[in-house]
């Protein structure tokens, strides 16, 4: 279940699917809600791929922070809540 305009590879889609499963199983969200909230996950994974980042198993907090800052710079204050 992809989001138009964001293309990620099969490995990244597996991460999105795992995130959705976690949202459903651990947080109690219904599947439709979890899928709807997966858009930022796909954005992050596409951002990583475009920047030739190392594999996800080498993800660090600085990289996640860089993504959040880059996204917040392009969004209005009200949409970042």
N, C-alpha and C positions, 0 to 999 in steps of 0.2 A: 504494500500500500504506500506508494511514493507520493511525494508532494511535488506538483508541477514546478518546474524552474530550478529544482535542486536535484542534481544527479550525483549519487554516490555509488561506489562499487559494491559488489556482493558482500565483501567483508564488512563494510560500513553498514550495509543493510542488516547484517546479522547483529551488529551492535545495537542498532535501532530496535530490532525485534526483541532483543534481550532486555533493553530498557523498558519497552512496553510491557513485557511479561513481568518485570520487577514491579512496575507501577500497579499492575493488576493484582499480582499475588501478595506483595508486601504492603502496598499502600491502600489497597481495596478499591481502586478506581475501576470503573467499567472499561471494557476494551475500547469502545468508541472514544471515550474521554482521553484515555491513554494515547491512542493513535493521534488524536487532535493535538495533544501536547508534545508530540514527538518532533514537530517542526524545528524547534531550536536545536534539538540533538542533531538532526540532519544538517542544519546550517553549520553547526560546529564542525561536523565531520567533513563537510564540503570545504569549509575554510581551511581546515588542516591539510586536506589533499591539495588545495590550490597553493599552499605555502610550502609544499614538499617537507612536511614535518616528519619526525621519526615515527615508528610504529606506536600504536596506542599503549602498548605495555611499557612505553617509556614516557608517557604523558606526565607532565609535572604541573603544579599549581600555577606557575608563572604563565604557562601557555594558555590555560583556561582563563586566567585573569586578562591576558592580552586579547582574547576573543571577546570577553564581556565588555571590555573597554572599547574595542573597535565597534561592536554592535551598539553600545549605548551612545556613542558619538553620532550615529546616524539616526537615532530614534528620538522622539519627543519625550520630555520628562514623564508625561502621563502614561506613555505606553511601556515604560520600563518597570512598572509596579508589578 
